[in-house]
Amino acid sequence: MSESARCAEDGCDAAVAVRIYVPWAEDREVCVAHARVLARRDGVVTEPIEDADAEWP
Ligand SMILES: [Zn+2]
């Protein structure tokens, strides 16, 4: 596996673990911590990234 992808959120360089579908913004790949926060919002769908370094949930 090549270099791990990094969280798409500003200022966060944690490894991505989850692809997140956000109705009001671009789909992006984020770390576990950011996925937990975003997943509480209505309409957000999370999908684990199978080869990610981190585990979700
Ligand atoms: Zn993050």
N, CA, C, O and the ligand as a Tripos MOL2 file, in Angstrom:
@<TRIPOS>MOLECULE
protein
  229   227    58     0     0
PROTEIN
NO_CHARGES

@<TRIPOS>ATOM
      1 N           0.8450   -1.1910    0.0000 N.3       1 MET1
      2 CA          0.0000    0.0000    0.0000 C.3       1 MET1
      3 C           0.8830    1.2450    0.0000 C.2       1 MET1
      4 O           1.9080    1.2790    0.6810 O.2       1 MET1
      5 N           0.5060    2.2250   -0.7290 N.am      2 SER2
      6 CA          1.2830    3.4550   -0.7900 C.3       2 SER2
      7 C           0.9920    4.3190    0.4340 C.2       2 SER2
      8 O           0.2860    3.9060    1.3540 O.2       2 SER2
      9 N           1.5380    5.4900    0.4220 N.am      3 GLU3
     10 CA          1.3690    6.4270    1.5310 C.3       3 GLU3
     11 C          -0.1140    6.6300    1.8550 C.2       3 GLU3
     12 O          -0.9430    6.7700    0.9560 O.2       3 GLU3
     13 N          -0.4260    6.6430    3.1230 N.am      4 SER4
     14 CA         -1.8180    6.7730    3.5310 C.3       4 SER4
     15 C          -2.3800    8.1440    3.1910 C.2       4 SER4
     16 O          -1.6820    9.1550    3.2600 O.2       4 SER4
     17 N          -3.6350    8.1570    2.8280 N.am      5 ALA5
     18 CA         -4.3110    9.4270    2.5960 C.3       5 ALA5
     19 C          -4.5530   10.1120    3.9300 C.2       5 ALA5
     20 O          -4.6350    9.4660    4.9750 O.2       5 ALA5
     21 N          -4.6640   11.4160    3.8750 N.am      6 ARG6
     22 CA         -4.8700   12.2140    5.0890 C.3       6 ARG6
     23 C          -6.2700   12.8020    5.1120 C.2       6 ARG6
     24 O          -6.8790   13.0410    4.0700 O.2       6 ARG6
     25 N          -6.7620   13.0270    6.3070 N.am      7 CYS7
     26 CA         -8.0840   13.6030    6.5170 C.3       7 CYS7
     27 C          -8.2690   14.8930    5.7100 C.2       7 CYS7
     28 O          -7.3570   15.7150    5.6070 O.2       7 CYS7
     29 N          -9.4560   15.0480    5.1470 N.am      8 ALA8
     30 CA         -9.7420   16.2020    4.2940 C.3       8 ALA8
     31 C         -10.0760   17.4660    5.0830 C.2       8 ALA8
     32 O         -10.1140   18.5570    4.5140 O.2       8 ALA8
     33 N         -10.3180   17.3320    6.3840 N.am      9 GLU9
     34 CA        -10.6840   18.5150    7.1670 C.3       9 GLU9
     35 C          -9.4680   19.4220    7.3670 C.2       9 GLU9
     36 O          -8.3370   18.9510    7.4830 O.2       9 GLU9
     37 N          -9.7220   20.7120    7.4040 N.am     10 ASP10
     38 CA         -8.6460   21.6830    7.5800 C.3      10 ASP10
     39 C          -7.8790   21.4370    8.8700 C.2      10 ASP10
     40 O          -8.4780   21.2350    9.9270 O.2      10 ASP10
     41 N          -6.5850   21.4530    8.7850 N.am     11 GLY11
     42 CA         -5.7590   21.3690    9.9730 C.3      11 GLY11
     43 C          -5.6430   19.9870   10.5730 C.2      11 GLY11
     44 O          -5.0850   19.8350   11.6600 O.2      11 GLY11
     45 N          -6.1510   18.9810    9.8980 N.am     12 CYS12
     46 CA         -6.1100   17.6150   10.4290 C.3      12 CYS12
     47 C          -5.2830   16.7490    9.4930 C.2      12 CYS12
     48 O          -5.5450   16.7000    8.2920 O.2      12 CYS12
     49 N          -4.2900   16.0690   10.0400 N.am     13 ASP13
     50 CA         -3.4930   15.1860    9.1810 C.3      13 ASP13
     51 C          -3.5630   13.7260    9.6380 C.2      13 ASP13
     52 O          -2.6600   12.9330    9.3720 O.2      13 ASP13
     53 N          -4.6440   13.3950   10.3250 N.am     14 ALA14
     54 CA         -4.8500   11.9940   10.7090 C.3      14 ALA14
     55 C          -5.1560   11.1540    9.4690 C.2      14 ALA14
     56 O          -5.6130   11.6690    8.4490 O.2      14 ALA14
     57 N          -4.8970    9.8710    9.5790 N.am     15 ALA15
     58 CA         -5.1630    8.9800    8.4490 C.3      15 ALA15
     59 C          -6.6660    8.8660    8.1960 C.2      15 ALA15
     60 O          -7.4610    8.8390    9.1350 O.2      15 ALA15
     61 N          -7.0370    8.8010    6.9440 N.am     16 VAL16
     62 CA         -8.4630    8.6710    6.6300 C.3      16 VAL16
     63 C          -8.9500    7.2620    6.9700 C.2      16 VAL16
     64 O          -8.2060    6.2890    6.8490 O.2      16 VAL16
     65 N         -10.1940    7.1710    7.3920 N.am     17 ALA17
     66 CA        -10.7920    5.8790    7.7130 C.3      17 ALA17
     67 C         -12.1780    5.7370    7.1030 C.2      17 ALA17
     68 O         -12.6810    4.6240    6.9470 O.2      17 ALA17
     69 N         -12.7840    6.8370    6.7670 N.am     18 VAL18
     70 CA        -14.1870    6.8310    6.3670 C.3      18 VAL18
     71 C         -14.3990    7.7760    5.1880 C.2      18 VAL18
     72 O         -13.8770    8.8900    5.1590 O.2      18 VAL18
     73 N         -15.1740    7.3070    4.2270 N.am     19 ARG19
     74 CA        -15.6290    8.2070    3.1630 C.3      19 ARG19
     75 C         -16.9720    8.7450    3.6360 C.2      19 ARG19
     76 O         -17.8110    7.9950    4.1370 O.2      19 ARG19
     77 N         -17.1680   10.0460    3.4740 N.am     20 ILE20
     78 CA        -18.3700   10.6590    4.0340 C.3      20 ILE20
     79 C         -19.1060   11.4310    2.9380 C.2      20 ILE20
     80 O         -18.5080   12.1700    2.1570 O.2      20 ILE20
     81 N         -20.4110   11.2320    2.9120 N.am     21 TYR21
     82 CA        -21.2590   11.8770    1.9150 C.3      21 TYR21
     83 C         -22.0650   12.9500    2.6200 C.2      21 TYR21
     84 O         -22.9210   12.6560    3.4550 O.2      21 TYR21
     85 N         -21.7840   14.1850    2.2780 N.am     22 VAL22
     86 CA        -22.3730   15.3240    2.9670 C.3      22 VAL22
     87 C         -23.2830   16.0750    1.9930 C.2      22 VAL22
     88 O         -22.8230   16.5630    0.9600 O.2      22 VAL22
     89 N         -24.5780   16.1670    2.3260 N.am     23 PRO23
     90 CA        -25.5240   16.7800    1.3870 C.3      23 PRO23
     91 C         -25.1980   18.2240    1.0230 C.2      23 PRO23
     92 O         -25.4800   18.6670   -0.0910 O.2      23 PRO23
     93 N         -24.6050   18.9550    1.9590 N.am     24 TRP24
     94 CA        -24.3800   20.3820    1.7300 C.3      24 TRP24
     95 C         -22.9470   20.6980    1.3070 C.2      24 TRP24
     96 O         -22.5800   21.8660    1.1770 O.2      24 TRP24
     97 N         -22.1410   19.6680    1.0930 N.am     25 ALA25
     98 CA        -20.7430   19.9090    0.7200 C.3      25 ALA25
     99 C         -20.2270   18.7440   -0.1120 C.2      25 ALA25
    100 O         -20.9350   17.7660   -0.3500 O.2      25 ALA25
    101 N         -18.9930   18.8700   -0.5430 N.am     26 GLU26
    102 CA        -18.3820   17.8100   -1.3380 C.3      26 GLU26
    103 C         -18.2030   16.5350   -0.5190 C.2      26 GLU26
    104 O         -17.9450   16.5880    0.6840 O.2      26 GLU26
    105 N         -18.3400   15.4090   -1.1730 N.am     27 ASP27
    106 CA        -17.9810   14.1530   -0.5210 C.3      27 ASP27
    107 C         -16.4920   14.1960   -0.2230 C.2      27 ASP27
    108 O         -15.7150   14.7460   -1.0040 O.2      27 ASP27
    109 N         -16.0930   13.6200    0.8980 N.am     28 ARG28
    110 CA        -14.6770   13.6210    1.2180 C.3      28 ARG28
    111 C         -14.3170   12.4510    2.1110 C.2      28 ARG28
    112 O         -15.1780   11.7470    2.6400 O.2      28 ARG28
    113 N         -13.0170   12.2700    2.2590 N.am     29 GLU29
    114 CA        -12.5180   11.1890    3.0940 C.3      29 GLU29
    115 C         -11.8980   11.7980    4.3380 C.2      29 GLU29
    116 O         -11.0530   12.6910    4.2600 O.2      29 GLU29
    117 N         -12.3320   11.2980    5.4850 N.am     30 VAL30
    118 CA        -11.9080   11.9050    6.7500 C.3      30 VAL30
    119 C         -11.4490   10.8300    7.7410 C.2      30 VAL30
    120 O         -11.6400    9.6330    7.5240 O.2      30 VAL30
    121 N         -10.8450   11.2930    8.8240 N.am     31 CYS31
    122 CA        -10.4120   10.3990    9.8940 C.3      31 CYS31
    123 C         -11.5990    9.9690   10.7610 C.2      31 CYS31
    124 O         -12.7160   10.4620   10.6000 O.2      31 CYS31
    125 N         -11.3360    9.0510   11.6710 N.am     32 VAL32
    126 CA        -12.4020    8.5510   12.5490 C.3      32 VAL32
    127 C         -13.0140    9.6680   13.3860 C.2      32 VAL32
    128 O         -14.2350    9.7530   13.5150 O.2      32 VAL32
    129 N         -12.1760   10.5150   13.9480 N.am     33 ALA33
    130 CA        -12.6770   11.5740   14.8260 C.3      33 ALA33
    131 C         -13.6130   12.5210   14.0730 C.2      33 ALA33
    132 O         -14.6910   12.8540   14.5650 O.2      33 ALA33
    133 N         -13.2060   12.9440   12.9020 N.am     34 HIS34
    134 CA        -14.0630   13.8420   12.1380 C.3      34 HIS34
    135 C         -15.3200   13.1360   11.6350 C.2      34 HIS34
    136 O         -16.3870   13.7460   11.5660 O.2      34 HIS34
    137 N         -15.2040   11.8830   11.2920 N.am     35 ALA35
    138 CA        -16.3860   11.1340   10.8490 C.3      35 ALA35
    139 C         -17.4190   11.0540   11.9620 C.2      35 ALA35
    140 O         -18.6190   11.1610   11.7100 O.2      35 ALA35
    141 N         -16.9540   10.8640   13.1980 N.am     36 ARG36
    142 CA        -17.8870   10.7770   14.3320 C.3      36 ARG36
    143 C         -18.6640   12.0790   14.4920 C.2      36 ARG36
    144 O         -19.8690   12.0670   14.7400 O.2      36 ARG36
    145 N         -17.9820   13.1680   14.3510 N.am     37 VAL37
    146 CA        -18.6360   14.4670   14.4890 C.3      37 VAL37
    147 C         -19.6270   14.6880   13.3460 C.2      37 VAL37
    148 O         -20.7800   15.0530   13.5750 O.2      37 VAL37
    149 N         -19.1720   14.4670   12.1350 N.am     38 LEU38
    150 CA        -20.0140   14.7390   10.9650 C.3      38 LEU38
    151 C         -21.2020   13.7800   10.8800 C.2      38 LEU38
    152 O         -22.2730   14.1590   10.4080 O.2      38 LEU38
    153 N         -21.0180   12.5630   11.3290 N.am     39 ALA39
    154 CA        -22.0680   11.5490   11.2090 C.3      39 ALA39
    155 C         -23.3010   11.8680   12.0530 C.2      39 ALA39
    156 O         -24.3710   11.2990   11.8370 O.2      39 ALA39
    157 N         -23.1470   12.7800   13.0130 N.am     40 ARG40
    158 CA        -24.3050   13.1550   13.8420 C.3      40 ARG40
    159 C         -25.2670   14.0900   13.1270 C.2      40 ARG40
    160 O         -26.4110   14.2640   13.5470 O.2      40 ARG40
    161 N         -24.7940   14.6860   12.0470 N.am     41 ARG41
    162 CA        -25.6510   15.6350   11.3390 C.3      41 ARG41
    163 C         -26.6280   14.8890   10.4360 C.2      41 ARG41
    164 O         -26.3200   13.8210    9.9070 O.2      41 ARG41
    165 N         -27.8060   15.4730   10.2740 N.am     42 ASP42
    166 CA        -28.8240   14.8600    9.4210 C.3      42 ASP42
    167 C         -28.3450   14.7260    7.9880 C.2      42 ASP42
    168 O         -27.7420   15.6400    7.4270 O.2      42 ASP42
    169 N         -28.6220   13.5760    7.4130 N.am     43 GLY43
    170 CA        -28.3700   13.3830    6.0010 C.3      43 GLY43
    171 C         -26.9700   12.9330    5.6440 C.2      43 GLY43
    172 O         -26.6910   12.6230    4.4860 O.2      43 GLY43
    173 N         -26.0890   12.8930    6.6260 N.am     44 VAL44
    174 CA        -24.7150   12.4910    6.3430 C.3      44 VAL44
    175 C         -24.6120   10.9650    6.3380 C.2      44 VAL44
    176 O         -25.1110   10.2880    7.2370 O.2      44 VAL44
    177 N         -23.9670   10.4550    5.3260 N.am     45 VAL45
    178 CA        -23.7760    9.0080    5.2080 C.3      45 VAL45
    179 C         -22.2870    8.7120    5.2870 C.2      45 VAL45
    180 O         -21.4760    9.3710    4.6360 O.2      45 VAL45
    181 N         -21.9340    7.7110    6.0910 N.am     46 THR46
    182 CA        -20.5290    7.3170    6.2000 C.3      46 THR46
    183 C         -20.3380    5.9230    5.6250 C.2      46 THR46
    184 O         -21.2160    5.0650    5.7160 O.2      46 THR46
    185 N         -19.1860    5.7230    5.0420 N.am     47 GLU47
    186 CA        -18.8570    4.4320    4.4540 C.3      47 GLU47
    187 C         -17.4120    4.1240    4.8050 C.2      47 GLU47
    188 O         -16.5210    4.9000    4.4580 O.2      47 GLU47
    189 N         -17.1540    3.0090    5.4870 N.am     48 PRO48
    190 CA        -15.7740    2.6790    5.8560 C.3      48 PRO48
    191 C         -14.9120    2.4880    4.6080 C.2      48 PRO48
    192 O         -15.3760    1.9740    3.5900 O.2      48 PRO48
    193 N         -13.6870    2.8990    4.7030 N.am     49 ILE49
    194 CA        -12.7200    2.6640    3.6320 C.3      49 ILE49
    195 C         -11.9720    1.3790    3.9890 C.2      49 ILE49
    196 O         -11.2920    1.3120    5.0130 O.2      49 ILE49
    197 N         -12.0990    0.3930    3.1640 N.am     50 GLU50
    198 CA        -11.6430   -0.9420    3.5420 C.3      50 GLU50
    199 C         -10.1500   -1.0610    3.7990 C.2      50 GLU50
    200 O          -9.7360   -1.8210    4.6750 O.2      50 GLU50
    201 N          -9.3540   -0.3420    3.0700 N.am     51 ASP51
    202 CA         -7.9080   -0.4960    3.2590 C.3      51 ASP51
    203 C          -7.3030    0.6210    4.1140 C.2      51 ASP51
    204 O          -6.0920    0.8400    4.0980 O.2      51 ASP51
    205 N          -8.1570    1.3180    4.8560 N.am     52 ALA52
    206 CA         -7.6630    2.4100    5.6930 C.3      52 ALA52
    207 C          -6.8560    1.8800    6.8880 C.2      52 ALA52
    208 O          -7.0410    0.7440    7.3250 O.2      52 ALA52
    209 N          -5.9770    2.7110    7.3920 N.am     53 ASP53
    210 CA         -5.1680    2.3260    8.5540 C.3      53 ASP53
    211 C          -5.9980    2.3070    9.8360 C.2      53 ASP53
    212 O          -5.7900    1.4650   10.7100 O.2      53 ASP53
    213 N          -6.9250    3.2290    9.9350 N.am     54 ALA54
    214 CA         -7.7330    3.3520   11.1360 C.3      54 ALA54
    215 C          -9.0180    2.5380   10.9920 C.2      54 ALA54
    216 O          -9.4430    2.2030    9.8860 O.2      54 ALA54
    217 N          -9.6170    2.2340   12.1280 N.am     55 GLU55
    218 CA        -10.8440    1.4380   12.0940 C.3      55 GLU55
    219 C         -12.0740    2.2840   12.3380 C.2      55 GLU55
    220 O         -12.0630    3.2110   13.1480 O.2      55 GLU55
    221 N         -13.1110    1.9550   11.6390 N.am     56 TRP56
    222 CA        -14.4100    2.5880   11.7990 C.3      56 TRP56
    223 C         -15.4410    1.5010   11.9540 C.2      56 TRP56
    224 O         -15.4330    0.5580   11.1630 O.2      56 TRP56
    225 N         -16.3470    1.5750   12.9440 N.am     57 PRO57
    226 CA        -16.4670    2.6620   13.8900 C.3      57 PRO57
    227 C         -15.4030    2.5440   14.9900 C.2      57 PRO57
    228 O         -15.3480    3.3840   15.8880 O.2      57 PRO57
    229 ZN         -9.7130   14.5760   10.7390 Zn       58 ZN58
@<TRIPOS>BOND
     1     1     2 1
     2     2     3 1
     3     3     4 2
     4     3     5 am
     5     5     6 1
     6     6     7 1
     7     7     8 2
     8     7     9 am
     9     9    10 1
    10    10    11 1
    11    11    12 2
    12    11    13 am
    13    13    14 1
    14    14    15 1
    15    15    16 2
    16    15    17 am
    17    17    18 1
    18    18    19 1
    19    19    20 2
    20    19    21 am
    21    21    22 1
    22    22    23 1
    23    23    24 2
    24    23    25 am
    25    25    26 1
    26    26    27 1
    27    27    28 2
    28    27    29 am
    29    29    30 1
    30    30    31 1
    31    31    32 2
    32    31    33 am
    33    33    34 1
    34    34    35 1
    35    35    36 2
    36    35    37 am
    37    37    38 1
    38    38    39 1
    39    39    40 2
    40    39    41 am
    41    41    42 1
    42    42    43 1
    43    43    44 2
    44    43    45 am
    45    45    46 1
    46    46    47 1
    47    47    48 2
    48    47    49 am
    49    49    50 1
    50    50    51 1
    51    51    52 2
    52    51    53 am
    53    53    54 1
    54    54    55 1
    55    55    56 2
    56    55    57 am
    57    57    58 1
    58    58    59 1
    59    59    60 2
    60    59    61 am
    61    61    62 1
    62    62    63 1
    63    63    64 2
    64    63    65 am
    65    65    66 1
    66    66    67 1
    67    67    68 2
    68    67    69 am
    69    69    70 1
    70    70    71 1
    71    71    72 2
    72    71    73 am
    73    73    74 1
    74    74    75 1
    75    75    76 2
    76    75    77 am
    77    77    78 1
    78    78    79 1
    79    79    80 2
    80    79    81 am
    81    81    82 1
    82    82    83 1
    83    83    84 2
    84    83    85 am
    85    85    86 1
    86    86    87 1
    87    87    88 2
    88    87    89 am
    89    89    90 1
    90    90    91 1
    91    91    92 2
    92    91    93 am
    93    93    94 1
    94    94    95 1
    95    95    96 2
    96    95    97 am
    97    97    98 1
    98    98    99 1
    99    99   100 2
   100    99   101 am
   101   101   102 1
   102   102   103 1
   103   103   104 2
   104   103   105 am
   105   105   106 1
   106   106   107 1
   107   107   108 2
   108   107   109 am
   109   109   110 1
   110   110   111 1
   111   111   112 2
   112   111   113 am
   113   113   114 1
   114   114   115 1
   115   115   116 2
   116   115   117 am
   117   117   118 1
   118   118   119 1
   119   119   120 2
   120   119   121 am
   121   121   122 1
   122   122   123 1
   123   123   124 2
   124   123   125 am
   125   125   126 1
   126   126   127 1
   127   127   128 2
   128   127   129 am
   129   129   130 1
   130   130   131 1
   131   131   132 2
   132   131   133 am
   133   133   134 1
   134   134   135 1
   135   135   136 2
   136   135   137 am
   137   137   138 1
   138   138   139 1
   139   139   140 2
   140   139   141 am
   141   141   142 1
   142   142   143 1
   143   143   144 2
   144   143   145 am
   145   145   146 1
   146   146   147 1
   147   147   148 2
   148   147   149 am
   149   149   150 1
   150   150   151 1
   151   151   152 2
   152   151   153 am
   153   153   154 1
   154   154   155 1
   155   155   156 2
   156   155   157 am
   157   157   158 1
   158   158   159 1
   159   159   160 2
   160   159   161 am
   161   161   162 1
   162   162   163 1
   163   163   164 2
   164   163   165 am
   165   165   166 1
   166   166   167 1
   167   167   168 2
   168   167   169 am
   169   169   170 1
   170   170   171 1
   171   171   172 2
   172   171   173 am
   173   173   174 1
   174   174   175 1
   175   175   176 2
   176   175   177 am
   177   177   178 1
   178   178   179 1
   179   179   180 2
   180   179   181 am
   181   181   182 1
   182   182   183 1
   183   183   184 2
   184   183   185 am
   185   185   186 1
   186   186   187 1
   187   187   188 2
   188   187   189 am
   189   189   190 1
   190   190   191 1
   191   191   192 2
   192   191   193 am
   193   193   194 1
   194   194   195 1
   195   195   196 2
   196   195   197 am
   197   197   198 1
   198   198   199 1
   199   199   200 2
   200   199   201 am
   201   201   202 1
   202   202   203 1
   203   203   204 2
   204   203   205 am
   205   205   206 1
   206   206   207 1
   207   207   208 2
   208   207   209 am
   209   209   210 1
   210   210   211 1
   211   211   212 2
   212   211   213 am
   213   213   214 1
   214   214   215 1
   215   215   216 2
   216   215   217 am
   217   217   218 1
   218   218   219 1
   219   219   220 2
   220   219   221 am
   221   221   222 1
   222   222   223 1
   223   223   224 2
   224   223   225 am
   225   225   226 1
   226   226   227 1
   227   227   228 2
@<TRIPOS>SUBSTRUCTURE
     1 MET1         2 RESIDUE 1 A MET
     2 SER2         6 RESIDUE 1 A SER
     3 GLU3        10 RESIDUE 1 A GLU
     4 SER4        14 RESIDUE 1 A SER
     5 ALA5        18 RESIDUE 1 A ALA
     6 ARG6        22 RESIDUE 1 A ARG
     7 CYS7        26 RESIDUE 1 A CYS
     8 ALA8        30 RESIDUE 1 A ALA
     9 GLU9        34 RESIDUE 1 A GLU
    10 ASP10       38 RESIDUE 1 A ASP
    11 GLY11       42 RESIDUE 1 A GLY
    12 CYS12       46 RESIDUE 1 A CYS
    13 ASP13       50 RESIDUE 1 A ASP
    14 ALA14       54 RESIDUE 1 A ALA
    15 ALA15       58 RESIDUE 1 A ALA
    16 VAL16       62 RESIDUE 1 A VAL
    17 ALA17       66 RESIDUE 1 A ALA
    18 VAL18       70 RESIDUE 1 A VAL
    19 ARG19       74 RESIDUE 1 A ARG
    20 ILE20       78 RESIDUE 1 A ILE
    21 TYR21       82 RESIDUE 1 A TYR
    22 VAL22       86 RESIDUE 1 A VAL
    23 PRO23       90 RESIDUE 1 A PRO
    24 TRP24       94 RESIDUE 1 A TRP
    25 ALA25       98 RESIDUE 1 A ALA
    26 GLU26      102 RESIDUE 1 A GLU
    27 ASP27      106 RESIDUE 1 A ASP
    28 ARG28      110 RESIDUE 1 A ARG
    29 GLU29      114 RESIDUE 1 A GLU
    30 VAL30      118 RESIDUE 1 A VAL
    31 CYS31      122 RESIDUE 1 A CYS
    32 VAL32      126 RESIDUE 1 A VAL
    33 ALA33      130 RESIDUE 1 A ALA
    34 HIS34      134 RESIDUE 1 A HIS
    35 ALA35      138 RESIDUE 1 A ALA
    36 ARG36      142 RESIDUE 1 A ARG
    37 VAL37      146 RESIDUE 1 A VAL
    38 LEU38      150 RESIDUE 1 A LEU
    39 ALA39      154 RESIDUE 1 A ALA
    40 ARG40      158 RESIDUE 1 A ARG
    41 ARG41      162 RESIDUE 1 A ARG
    42 ASP42      166 RESIDUE 1 A ASP
    43 GLY43      170 RESIDUE 1 A GLY
    44 VAL44      174 RESIDUE 1 A VAL
    45 VAL45      178 RESIDUE 1 A VAL
    46 THR46      182 RESIDUE 1 A THR
    47 GLU47      186 RESIDUE 1 A GLU
    48 PRO48      190 RESIDUE 1 A PRO
    49 ILE49      194 RESIDUE 1 A ILE
    50 GLU50      198 RESIDUE 1 A GLU
    51 ASP51      202 RESIDUE 1 A ASP
    52 ALA52      206 RESIDUE 1 A ALA
    53 ASP53      210 RESIDUE 1 A ASP
    54 ALA54      214 RESIDUE 1 A ALA
    55 GLU55      218 RESIDUE 1 A GLU
    56 TRP56      222 RESIDUE 1 A TRP
    57 PRO57      226 RESIDUE 1 A PRO
    58 ZN58       229 GROUP 0 **** ****
